[in-house]
């Protein structure tokens, strides 16, 4: 029997902040102009700077989209800020194959993970460095930065899960995170 060959990794993650580098890393950005339907106060959104970065992603897709039994992974970097008192957040989605799960793990910053079941009941989990969050099947999910610094968190999900952003764009989440007194978040049921 011959000894296995050790192949150097071509993709690296810096565990202090989630920065991903290497071959095949795909980057995307979402700016304020891209998130009009996300925030409750459409006037505040319209008066904000359209080029304001809200979040960016660095992801690795080692197999084709839709491959059964494959995995994708990456990091989201969510900026601090508010629109009309509502914290910056991701668009939120449910998986196109809604029976697929996902896992998030927080590198840096402070945030909230909002999980909404098909009956629109929400559960909110605090995201802090080192926290791990299991996103159950059939759950819509969105992250919110409630801190004053960038929130970075990693994710790993099945490569055949897909995304359904349309249902969230139409119905939204049933809970919103607003900056409350003293900078603490107030969760508002809508």
Backbone as a printed PyTorch tensor [residue, N CA C, xyz], in Angstrom:
tensor([[[  0.8460,  -1.1660,   0.0000],
         [  0.0000,   0.0000,   0.0000],
         [  0.9010,   1.2430,   0.0000]],

        [[  0.5750,   2.1960,  -0.8520],
         [  1.3580,   3.4330,  -0.8960],
         [  0.7600,   4.4690,   0.0350]],

        [[  1.5930,   5.3620,   0.5040],
         [  1.1420,   6.4280,   1.4110],
         [  0.3000,   7.4380,   0.6380]],

        [[ -0.7370,   7.9790,   1.2820],
         [ -1.5540,   8.9930,   0.5960],
         [ -0.7480,  10.2700,   0.3670]],

        [[ -1.1070,  10.9710,  -0.6610],
         [ -0.4610,  12.2320,  -0.9960],
         [ -1.2080,  13.3530,  -0.2730]],

        [[ -0.4680,  14.2390,   0.3630],
         [ -1.0790,  15.3870,   1.0320],
         [ -1.1340,  16.5420,   0.0420]],

        [[ -2.3470,  17.0290,  -0.2050],
         [ -2.5510,  18.1280,  -1.1480],
         [ -2.8130,  19.3930,  -0.3420]],

        [[ -2.0930,  20.4860,  -0.5990],
         [ -2.3360,  21.7170,   0.1660],
         [ -3.7210,  22.2930,  -0.1450]],

        [[ -4.3480,  22.8750,   0.8700],
         [ -5.6570,  23.5020,   0.6950],
         [ -5.5210,  24.7150,  -0.2230]],

        [[ -6.4990,  24.8980,  -1.1020],
         [ -6.4660,  26.0510,  -2.0000],
         [ -7.3880,  27.1680,  -1.5200]],

        [[ -8.2150,  26.8910,  -0.5190],
         [ -9.1010,  27.9000,   0.0620],
         [ -8.8380,  27.9540,   1.5580]],

        [[ -8.7680,  29.1670,   2.0960],
         [ -8.4880,  29.3560,   3.5260],
         [ -9.5370,  30.2720,   4.1330]],

        [[ -9.8510,  30.0220,   5.4080],
         [-10.7210,  30.9070,   6.1810],
         [ -9.9480,  31.3830,   7.3930]],

        [[ -9.9660,  32.6860,   7.6290],
         [ -9.3420,  33.2460,   8.8220],
         [-10.3880,  33.1950,   9.9310]],

        [[-10.1290,  32.4220,  10.9730],
         [-11.1210,  32.1330,  12.0020],
         [-11.4310,  33.3180,  12.9100]],

        [[-10.6190,  34.3600,  12.8950],
         [-10.9000,  35.5280,  13.7350],
         [-12.0100,  36.3970,  13.1640]],

        [[-12.1380,  36.4290,  11.8230],
         [-13.1710,  37.2920,  11.2350],
         [-13.9170,  36.6570,  10.0630]],

        [[-13.5450,  35.4450,   9.6770],
         [-14.2490,  34.7380,   8.6080],
         [-13.7850,  35.0540,   7.2030]],

        [[-12.7270,  35.8430,   7.0590],
         [-12.2470,  36.1980,   5.7160],
         [-11.8800,  34.9300,   4.9530]],

        [[-12.4050,  34.8080,   3.7270],
         [-12.1730,  33.6380,   2.8810],
         [-11.2930,  34.0680,   1.7150]],

        [[-10.2570,  33.2730,   1.4290],
         [ -9.3670,  33.5880,   0.3120],
         [ -8.9680,  32.2930,  -0.3830]],

        [[ -8.5400,  32.4380,  -1.6160],
         [ -8.0610,  31.2800,  -2.3610],
         [ -8.7500,  31.1050,  -3.6910]],

        [[ -8.4950,  29.9590,  -4.2990],
         [ -9.0060,  29.6560,  -5.6310],
         [-10.5130,  29.4260,  -5.6050]],

        [[-11.2140,  30.0480,  -6.5300],
         [-12.6320,  29.7800,  -6.7260],
         [-13.5780,  30.4550,  -5.7510]],

        [[-13.1000,  31.3830,  -4.9250],
         [-13.9970,  32.0700,  -3.9910],
         [-14.8160,  33.0950,  -4.7850]],

        [[-16.1370,  33.0430,  -4.6200],
         [-17.0480,  33.9580,  -5.3140],
         [-17.5010,  35.0360,  -4.3370]],

        [[-17.4470,  36.2880,  -4.7820],
         [-17.8090,  37.4160,  -3.9280],
         [-19.0600,  38.0970,  -4.4780]],

        [[-19.9180,  38.5570,  -3.5750],
         [-21.1180,  39.3070,  -3.9610],
         [-21.3490,  40.3970,  -2.9260]],

        [[-22.0500,  41.4420,  -3.3390],
         [-22.3730,  42.5540,  -2.4400],
         [-23.8470,  42.8990,  -2.5600]],

        [[-24.4240,  43.3380,  -1.4470],
         [-25.7800,  43.8820,  -1.4310],
         [-25.6770,  45.2880,  -0.8550]],

        [[-26.1140,  46.2420,  -1.6360],
         [-26.0920,  47.6390,  -1.2220],
         [-27.5150,  48.0800,  -0.8950]],

        [[-27.6330,  49.2370,  -0.2740],
         [-28.9430,  49.7200,   0.1410],
         [-29.9290,  49.7170,  -1.0240]],

        [[-29.4810,  50.1020,  -2.2180],
         [-30.3730,  50.1420,  -3.3870],
         [-30.9580,  48.7730,  -3.7310]],

        [[-30.2840,  47.6910,  -3.3130],
         [-30.7210,  46.3270,  -3.6280],
         [-31.7550,  45.8010,  -2.6390]],

        [[-32.0450,  46.5490,  -1.5740],
         [-32.8150,  45.9990,  -0.4600],
         [-34.0720,  46.8020,  -0.1440]],

        [[-34.6820,  47.4150,  -1.1460],
         [-35.8430,  48.2690,  -0.9320],
         [-37.0100,  47.5930,  -0.2460]],

        [[-37.3070,  46.3620,  -0.6000],
         [-38.4650,  45.6790,  -0.0190],
         [-38.1680,  45.0930,   1.3600]],

        [[-36.9170,  45.1700,   1.8000],
         [-36.5250,  44.5380,   3.0570],
         [-36.9140,  45.3830,   4.2720]],

        [[-36.7400,  46.6900,   4.1810],
         [-36.9460,  47.5670,   5.3340],
         [-38.3900,  48.0600,   5.4040]],

        [[-38.9030,  48.1710,   6.6310],
         [-40.2980,  48.5710,   6.8400],
         [-40.5450,  50.0170,   6.4190]],

        [[-39.6050,  50.9200,   6.6840],
         [-39.7820,  52.3410,   6.4060],
         [-39.2440,  52.6520,   5.0050]],

        [[-40.1260,  52.5980,   4.0110],
         [-39.6880,  52.7840,   2.6230],
         [-39.1990,  54.2160,   2.3720]],

        [[-39.7310,  55.2130,   3.0920],
         [-39.2560,  56.5880,   2.9240],
         [-37.8200,  56.7290,   3.4380]],

        [[-37.5410,  56.1340,   4.6020],
         [-36.1760,  56.1800,   5.1460],
         [-35.2130,  55.4460,   4.2190]],

        [[-35.6520,  54.3170,   3.6710],
         [-34.8060,  53.5780,   2.7250],
         [-34.5200,  54.4430,   1.4930]],

        [[-35.5440,  55.0810,   0.9340],
         [-35.3910,  55.8810,  -0.2770],
         [-34.4930,  57.1000,  -0.0530]],

        [[-34.4430,  57.6110,   1.1750],
         [-33.6170,  58.7910,   1.4440],
         [-32.1850,  58.4310,   1.8340]],

        [[-31.9000,  57.1420,   1.9930],
         [-30.5470,  56.7110,   2.3480],
         [-29.6280,  56.6980,   1.1440]],

        [[-28.3180,  56.6310,   1.3860],
         [-27.3580,  56.5910,   0.2680],
         [-27.4440,  55.2550,  -0.4790]],

        [[-27.8370,  55.2490,  -1.7430],
         [-28.0610,  53.9840,  -2.4540],
         [-26.8260,  53.0940,  -2.5590]],

        [[-25.6250,  53.6880,  -2.5340],
         [-24.4020,  52.8920,  -2.6540],
         [-23.8860,  52.3590,  -1.3200]],

        [[-24.5980,  52.6360,  -0.2250],
         [-24.1860,  52.1560,   1.1010],
         [-24.1310,  50.6300,   1.1010]],

        [[-22.9610,  50.0690,   1.4230],
         [-22.8140,  48.6210,   1.5370],
         [-23.5620,  48.1490,   2.7740]],

        [[-24.4420,  47.1560,   2.6200],
         [-25.1490,  46.5630,   3.7550],
         [-24.5020,  45.2280,   4.1090]],

        [[-24.2670,  44.3690,   3.1060],
         [-23.5250,  43.1340,   3.3810],
         [-22.8620,  42.6150,   2.1200]],

        [[-21.8510,  41.7750,   2.3610],
         [-21.1300,  41.1200,   1.2760],
         [-20.9190,  39.6660,   1.6590]],

        [[-20.7070,  38.8400,   0.6550],
         [-20.4760,  37.4180,   0.9010],
         [-19.2300,  36.9580,   0.1440]],

        [[-18.5760,  35.9630,   0.7000],
         [-17.4730,  35.2550,   0.0530],
         [-17.7820,  33.7750,   0.1920]],

        [[-18.0580,  33.1130,  -0.9270],
         [-18.5430,  31.7270,  -0.8830],
         [-17.7460,  30.8120,  -1.7980]],

        [[-17.8040,  29.5320,  -1.4710],
         [-17.1320,  28.4880,  -2.2350],
         [-18.1860,  27.4990,  -2.7050]],

        [[-18.1840,  27.2330,  -4.0150],
         [-19.1370,  26.3150,  -4.6350],
         [-18.3460,  25.2160,  -5.3460]],

        [[-17.9100,  24.1860,  -4.5990],
         [-17.0050,  23.1900,  -5.1890],
         [-17.6790,  22.2110,  -6.1470]],

        [[-19.0100,  22.1800,  -6.1780],
         [-19.7510,  21.3110,  -7.0910],
         [-20.8030,  22.1700,  -7.7910]],

        [[-21.3460,  21.7160,  -8.9070],
         [-22.3900,  22.5050,  -9.5820],
         [-23.6370,  22.6760,  -8.7020]],

        [[-24.2890,  23.8320,  -8.8440],
         [-25.5280,  24.1050,  -8.1470],
         [-26.5290,  22.9800,  -8.4310]],

        [[-27.1940,  22.5100,  -7.4000],
         [-28.1780,  21.4450,  -7.5570],
         [-27.6270,  20.0420,  -7.3780]],

        [[-26.3200,  19.9140,  -7.1610],
         [-25.7190,  18.5930,  -6.9760],
         [-26.2050,  17.9870,  -5.6680]],

        [[-26.7820,  16.8220,  -5.7470],
         [-27.2390,  16.1270,  -4.5420],
         [-26.0320,  15.6360,  -3.7550]],

        [[-26.0880,  15.7710,  -2.4460],
         [-25.0610,  15.3170,  -1.5030],
         [-23.7940,  16.1670,  -1.5220]],

        [[-23.8310,  17.3360,  -2.1590],
         [-22.7050,  18.2540,  -2.1180],
         [-22.9330,  19.3230,  -1.0610]],

        [[-21.8840,  20.0880,  -0.7730],
         [-21.9760,  21.1820,   0.1960],
         [-21.3940,  22.4620,  -0.3900]],

        [[-22.0270,  23.5810,  -0.0470],
         [-21.5000,  24.9160,  -0.3000],
         [-21.1760,  25.5250,   1.0530]],

        [[-20.2740,  26.4990,   1.0750],
         [-19.9840,  27.2000,   2.3220],
         [-19.4280,  28.5840,   2.0180]],

        [[-19.5000,  29.4410,   3.0230],
         [-18.9830,  30.7830,   2.8390],
         [-19.2170,  31.6500,   4.0600]],

        [[-18.8740,  32.9330,   3.9290],
         [-18.9990,  33.8950,   5.0190],
         [-19.8020,  35.0980,   4.5490]],

        [[-20.6630,  35.5920,   5.4250],
         [-21.3830,  36.8420,   5.2060],
         [-20.8160,  37.8850,   6.1530]],

        [[-20.6080,  39.0940,   5.6370],
         [-20.0950,  40.2290,   6.4090],
         [-21.1800,  41.3040,   6.4050]],

        [[-21.9150,  41.4190,   7.5030],
         [-23.0610,  42.3170,   7.6150],
         [-22.6480,  43.5680,   8.3760]],

        [[-22.8050,  44.7240,   7.7350],
         [-22.3460,  45.9970,   8.2920],
         [-23.2840,  46.4950,   9.3970]],

        [[-22.7740,  47.3330,  10.3070],
         [-23.6420,  47.9760,  11.2860],
         [-24.4010,  49.1280,  10.6230]],

        [[-25.5940,  49.4100,  11.1140],
         [-26.3580,  50.5390,  10.5920],
         [-27.8400,  50.2990,  10.7600]],

        [[-28.6100,  51.3370,  10.4740],
         [-30.0690,  51.2430,  10.5570],
         [-30.7000,  52.0110,   9.3990]],

        [[-31.9230,  51.6370,   9.1020],
         [-32.7840,  52.3610,   8.1660],
         [-34.0940,  52.6050,   8.9040]],

        [[-34.3900,  53.8610,   9.2090],
         [-35.6170,  54.1730,   9.9430],
         [-35.6740,  53.4960,  11.3010]],

        [[-34.5170,  53.3170,  11.9270],
         [-34.4530,  52.6620,  13.2360],
         [-34.3740,  51.1460,  13.1750]],

        [[-34.5120,  50.5690,  11.9930],
         [-34.4360,  49.1160,  11.8200],
         [-33.0110,  48.7310,  11.4620]],

        [[-32.4660,  47.7570,  12.1830],
         [-31.0830,  47.3330,  11.9610],
         [-30.8690,  46.8040,  10.5470]],

        [[-29.6370,  46.9740,  10.0410],
         [-29.2470,  46.3480,   8.7870],
         [-29.4210,  44.8420,   8.9190]],

        [[-29.8690,  44.2200,   7.8340],
         [-30.1570,  42.7830,   7.8320],
         [-29.9350,  42.2070,   6.4400]],

        [[-29.8950,  40.8950,   6.3680],
         [-29.8540,  40.2160,   5.0760],
         [-31.2750,  40.1380,   4.5270]],

        [[-31.3860,  39.8330,   3.2410],
         [-32.7090,  39.7280,   2.6150],
         [-33.5610,  38.6560,   3.2960]],

        [[-32.9480,  37.5720,   3.6350],
         [-33.6740,  36.4410,   4.2040],
         [-34.2460,  35.5600,   3.1050]],

        [[-34.3030,  34.2770,   3.3920],
         [-34.8270,  33.3370,   2.4020],
         [-35.2600,  32.0450,   3.0840]],

        [[-35.9560,  31.2490,   2.3280],
         [-36.2260,  29.8550,   2.6690],
         [-35.6070,  29.0630,   1.5170]],

        [[-35.2310,  27.8430,   1.7600],
         [-34.6330,  27.0590,   0.6850],
         [-35.6890,  26.6110,  -0.3190]],

        [[-35.3230,  26.5790,  -1.5900],
         [-36.2320,  26.1030,  -2.6340],
         [-36.6360,  24.6550,  -2.3480]],

        [[-35.6890,  23.8360,  -1.9100],
         [-35.9970,  22.5080,  -1.3670],
         [-36.0800,  22.7220,   0.1360]],

        [[-37.2710,  23.0180,   0.6060],
         [-37.4200,  23.5240,   1.9730],
         [-37.0790,  22.5050,   3.0540]],

        [[-36.9130,  21.2400,   2.6870],
         [-36.5480,  20.2460,   3.6980],
         [-35.0430,  20.2060,   3.9720]],

        [[-34.2910,  21.1420,   3.3880],
         [-32.8460,  21.1910,   3.6030],
         [-32.5080,  22.0760,   4.8020]],

        [[-31.5400,  21.6370,   5.5910],
         [-31.0730,  22.3750,   6.7640],
         [-29.8200,  23.1720,   6.4040]],

        [[-29.3830,  24.0100,   7.3360],
         [-28.1860,  24.8200,   7.1540],
         [-27.5890,  25.0650,   8.5350]],

        [[-26.3060,  25.3900,   8.5830],
         [-25.6810,  25.7320,   9.8650],
         [-24.9530,  27.0600,   9.7050]],

        [[-25.0730,  27.9270,  10.7310],
         [-24.3450,  29.1940,  10.8060],
         [-23.4140,  29.1240,  12.0050]],

        [[-22.2670,  29.7920,  11.9020],
         [-21.3220,  29.8920,  13.0180],
         [-20.7350,  31.2910,  12.9930]],

        [[-20.7640,  31.9650,  14.1340],
         [-20.3930,  33.3780,  14.2100],
         [-18.9000,  33.5340,  14.4540]],

        [[-18.2640,  34.3650,  13.6300],
         [-16.8500,  34.6850,  13.7910],
         [-16.6580,  35.9170,  14.6700]],

        [[-17.3320,  37.0330,  14.3230],
         [-17.1010,  38.3080,  15.0110],
         [-18.3700,  39.1510,  14.9650]],

        [[-18.4970,  40.0400,  15.9450],
         [-19.6370,  40.9390,  15.9960],
         [-20.7890,  40.3490,  16.7880]],

        [[-21.9030,  41.0730,  16.7810],
         [-23.0910,  40.6630,  17.5260],
         [-24.3080,  40.8150,  16.6300]],

        [[-25.1420,  39.8020,  16.6160],
         [-26.3230,  39.8690,  15.7640],
         [-27.4400,  38.9910,  16.2630]],

        [[-28.4620,  38.9150,  15.4340],
         [-29.6040,  38.0520,  15.6930],
         [-29.8530,  37.1980,  14.4650]],

        [[-30.2250,  35.9570,  14.7060],
         [-30.7000,  35.0710,  13.6510],
         [-32.2010,  34.9370,  13.8650]],

        [[-32.9780,  35.3750,  12.8790],
         [-34.4320,  35.2640,  12.9590],
         [-34.8520,  34.0490,  12.1460]],

        [[-35.5420,  33.1270,  12.7910],
         [-36.0340,  31.9090,  12.1530],
         [-37.5600,  31.9580,  12.1570]],

        [[-38.1830,  31.7080,  11.0140],
         [-39.6350,  31.7480,  10.9210],
         [-40.1380,  30.4530,  10.3030]],

        [[-41.0690,  29.7950,  11.0030],
         [-41.6100,  28.5380,  10.4990],
         [-42.7220,  28.8100,   9.4730]],

        [[-43.2240,  27.7710,   8.7920],
         [-44.2490,  27.9830,   7.7630],
         [-45.5460,  28.6240,   8.2850]],

        [[-45.7920,  28.5530,   9.5930],
         [-46.9860,  29.1960,  10.1680],
         [-46.6970,  30.6380,  10.5850]],

        [[-45.4880,  31.1500,  10.2680],
         [-45.0330,  32.5160,  10.5280],
         [-44.7020,  32.7720,  11.9920]],

        [[-44.5340,  31.7270,  12.7800],
         [-44.0460,  31.8880,  14.1510],
         [-42.5370,  32.0540,  14.0900]],

        [[-42.0230,  33.0200,  14.8680],
         [-40.5870,  33.3100,  14.8370],
         [-39.8960,  32.9370,  16.1330]],

        [[-38.6450,  32.5800,  15.9750],
         [-37.7230,  32.3580,  17.0810],
         [-36.4740,  33.1670,  16.7510]],

        [[-35.8730,  33.7900,  17.7600],
         [-34.7000,  34.6340,  17.5400],
         [-33.5570,  34.1180,  18.3950]],

        [[-32.3960,  33.9250,  17.7790],
         [-31.2090,  33.4670,  18.4850],
         [-30.1390,  34.5470,  18.4130]],

        [[-29.4640,  34.8030,  19.5360],
         [-28.3840,  35.7830,  19.5700],
         [-27.1260,  35.1830,  18.9420]],

        [[-26.4780,  35.9610,  18.0960],
         [-25.2410,  35.5440,  17.4360],
         [-24.0760,  36.2990,  18.0730]],

        [[-23.1360,  35.5560,  18.6450],
         [-21.9390,  36.1150,  19.2470],
         [-20.7500,  35.2580,  18.8200]],

        [[-19.5190,  35.7660,  18.9060],
         [-18.3730,  34.9790,  18.4580],
         [-18.3550,  33.5770,  19.0810]],

        [[-18.2900,  32.5760,  18.2140],
         [-18.2560,  31.1900,  18.6470],
         [-19.6190,  30.5190,  18.6780]],

        [[-20.7110,  31.2750,  18.5550],
         [-22.0340,  30.6350,  18.6040],
         [-22.2990,  29.8730,  17.3090]],

        [[-23.0000,  28.7410,  17.4440],
         [-23.3430,  27.8860,  16.3140],
         [-24.8640,  27.7700,  16.2830]],

        [[-25.4350,  27.8740,  15.0830],
         [-26.8870,  27.9140,  14.9260],
         [-27.3210,  26.9220,  13.8570]],

        [[-28.1820,  26.0010,  14.2400],
         [-28.7330,  25.0260,  13.3120],
         [-30.0530,  25.5710,  12.7790]],

        [[-30.1260,  25.7610,  11.4820],
         [-31.3390,  26.2550,  10.8370],
         [-32.1340,  25.0310,  10.4020]],

        [[-33.3140,  24.8350,  11.0120],
         [-34.0780,  23.6230,  10.7050],
         [-34.6890,  23.6570,   9.3030]],

        [[-35.0900,  22.5000,   8.8440],
         [-35.8010,  22.3950,   7.5740],
         [-37.0680,  23.2400,   7.6390]],

        [[-37.4720,  23.7550,   6.4990],
         [-38.7090,  24.5270,   6.3320],
         [-38.6830,  25.8890,   7.0200]],

        [[-37.5390,  26.3520,   7.5200],
         [-37.4690,  27.6290,   8.2370],
         [-36.9040,  28.7240,   7.3340]],

        [[-37.6360,  29.8250,   7.2480],
         [-37.0750,  31.0300,   6.6310],
         [-36.0650,  31.5820,   7.6170]],

        [[-34.9990,  32.1940,   7.1110],
         [-33.9740,  32.7090,   8.0110],
         [-33.3750,  33.9970,   7.4780]],

        [[-33.0460,  34.8620,   8.4370],
         [-32.4850,  36.1910,   8.1540],
         [-31.5630,  36.5410,   9.3110]],

        [[-30.4910,  37.2840,   9.0240],
         [-29.5950,  37.7470,  10.0820],
         [-29.6660,  39.2650,  10.1710]],

        [[-29.4220,  39.7550,  11.3970],
         [-29.5190,  41.1750,  11.7110],
         [-28.2690,  41.5520,  12.5030]],

        [[-27.6300,  42.6660,  12.1310],
         [-26.4810,  43.1500,  12.8860],
         [-26.9840,  44.1470,  13.9280]],

        [[-26.8930,  43.7760,  15.2210],
         [-27.3640,  44.6590,  16.2980],
         [-26.2120,  45.3730,  16.9920]],

        [[-25.0040,  45.2230,  16.4750],
         [-23.8300,  45.8270,  17.0950],
         [-23.3570,  47.0650,  16.3650]],

        [[-22.1940,  47.5460,  16.7980],
         [-21.5900,  48.7370,  16.2010],
         [-20.4090,  48.4040,  15.3040]],

        [[-20.1230,  47.1120,  15.1220],
         [-19.0510,  46.6590,  14.2410],
         [-19.6110,  45.6090,  13.2920]],

        [[-18.8370,  45.2680,  12.2850],
         [-19.2500,  44.2680,  11.3060],
         [-19.5640,  42.9310,  11.9860]],

        [[-20.6590,  42.3090,  11.6020],
         [-21.0040,  40.9480,  12.0200],
         [-20.5580,  40.0070,  10.9100]],

        [[-19.7110,  39.0410,  11.2520],
         [-19.3040,  38.0500,  10.2500],
         [-19.6660,  36.6620,  10.7590]],

        [[-20.2680,  35.8880,   9.8550],
         [-20.6730,  34.5320,  10.2250],
         [-20.5250,  33.6220,   9.0200]],

        [[-20.1340,  32.3850,   9.3030],
         [-19.9980,  31.3790,   8.2700],
         [-21.2760,  30.5940,   8.1250]],

        [[-21.4220,  29.9560,   6.9820],
         [-22.5850,  29.1180,   6.7050],
         [-22.1370,  27.9090,   5.9010]],

        [[-22.8350,  26.8060,   6.0970],
         [-22.6270,  25.6110,   5.2950],
         [-24.0070,  25.0330,   4.9930]],

        [[-24.2730,  24.7540,   3.6920],
         [-25.6000,  24.3020,   3.2900],
         [-25.4880,  23.3400,   2.1170]],

        [[-26.5240,  22.4880,   1.9420],
         [-26.5010,  21.5240,   0.8450],
         [-26.5280,  22.2190,  -0.5130]],

        [[-25.7570,  21.6990,  -1.4410],
         [-25.6470,  22.3230,  -2.7580],
         [-26.9100,  22.1760,  -3.5990]],

        [[-27.8620,  21.3650,  -3.1530],
         [-29.1230,  21.2520,  -3.8850],
         [-30.2670,  21.9820,  -3.1830]],

        [[-29.9670,  22.7720,  -2.1330],
         [-31.0180,  23.4510,  -1.3640],
         [-31.6950,  24.5580,  -2.1640]],

        [[-30.9390,  25.3260,  -2.9060],
         [-31.4950,  26.4430,  -3.6520],
         [-32.0080,  27.5450,  -2.7300]],

        [[-32.5510,  28.5950,  -3.3260],
         [-33.0530,  29.7510,  -2.5710],
         [-34.4390,  30.1120,  -3.0710]],

        [[-35.2780,  30.5470,  -2.1580],
         [-36.5620,  31.1400,  -2.5220],
         [-36.6340,  32.4760,  -1.7990]],

        [[-36.2760,  33.5540,  -2.5050],
         [-36.3530,  34.8960,  -1.9490],
         [-37.7390,  35.5020,  -2.1700]],

        [[-38.4730,  34.9930,  -3.1550],
         [-39.7560,  35.5900,  -3.5320],
         [-40.7830,  35.5520,  -2.4140]],

        [[-40.8520,  34.4360,  -1.7030],
         [-41.8560,  34.3400,  -0.6400],
         [-41.5880,  35.3740,   0.4510]],

        [[-40.3360,  35.6410,   0.7520],
         [-39.9950,  36.6490,   1.7600],
         [-40.2690,  38.0520,   1.2020]],

        [[-39.9730,  38.2630,  -0.0690],
         [-40.2380,  39.5670,  -0.6800],
         [-41.7380,  39.8840,  -0.6530]],

        [[-42.5680,  38.8580,  -0.8090],
         [-44.0280,  39.0640,  -0.8070],
         [-44.5940,  39.2330,   0.5950]],

        [[-44.1660,  38.3940,   1.5350],
         [-44.8230,  38.3580,   2.8460],
         [-43.9790,  38.9020,   3.9840]],

        [[-42.6640,  39.0130,   3.7850],
         [-41.7770,  39.4860,   4.8430],
         [-41.7050,  38.5170,   6.0130]],

        [[-40.9970,  38.9320,   7.0400],
         [-40.9140,  38.1710,   8.2850],
         [-41.9420,  38.7410,   9.2510]],

        [[-42.3760,  37.9620,  10.2000],
         [-43.3920,  38.4220,  11.1560],
         [-42.7790,  39.1310,  12.3600]],

        [[-41.4480,  39.2610,  12.3780],
         [-40.7510,  39.9850,  13.4470],
         [-39.7230,  40.9130,  12.8110]],

        [[-39.6090,  42.1150,  13.3590],
         [-38.5990,  43.0820,  12.9240],
         [-37.7560,  43.4870,  14.1200]],

        [[-36.4720,  43.7310,  13.8920],
         [-35.5470,  44.1360,  14.9560],
         [-35.2550,  45.6270,  14.8090]],

        [[-35.7040,  46.4020,  15.7930],
         [-35.5440,  47.8560,  15.7880],
         [-34.5680,  48.2580,  16.8880]],

        [[-33.8190,  49.3500,  16.6350],
         [-32.9210,  49.8670,  17.6690],
         [-33.7870,  50.4880,  18.7570]],

        [[-33.6720,  49.9740,  19.9750],
         [-34.4540,  50.4730,  21.0970],
         [-33.6540,  51.4140,  21.9710]],

        [[-34.2390,  51.7370,  23.0920],
         [-33.5690,  52.6290,  24.0600],
         [-32.2500,  52.0050,  24.5030]],

        [[-31.2170,  52.8300,  24.6000],
         [-29.9170,  52.3440,  25.0350],
         [-29.2180,  51.4910,  24.0070]],

        [[-29.7240,  51.4630,  22.7680],
         [-29.0730,  50.6920,  21.7230],
         [-29.4140,  49.2060,  21.7080]],

        [[-30.2290,  48.7640,  22.6480],
         [-30.6450,  47.3570,  22.6750],
         [-31.7550,  47.1270,  21.6590]],

        [[-31.8250,  45.9550,  21.0590],
         [-32.8710,  45.7160,  20.0640],
         [-34.2500,  45.5100,  20.6940]],

        [[-35.2390,  46.0670,  20.0370],
         [-36.6340,  45.7780,  20.3520],
         [-37.1640,  44.9050,  19.2260]],

        [[-37.7650,  43.7820,  19.5820],
         [-38.3670,  42.9120,  18.5750],
         [-39.8330,  43.2900,  18.4400]],

        [[-40.2250,  43.6500,  17.2300],
         [-41.5820,  44.1220,  16.9570],
         [-42.2870,  43.0950,  16.1090]],

        [[-43.4310,  42.6030,  16.5780],
         [-44.2400,  41.6550,  15.8200],
         [-45.1040,  42.4350,  14.8300]],

        [[-45.0770,  42.0250,  13.5770],
         [-45.8600,  42.7190,  12.5340],
         [-46.9160,  41.8060,  11.9490]]])
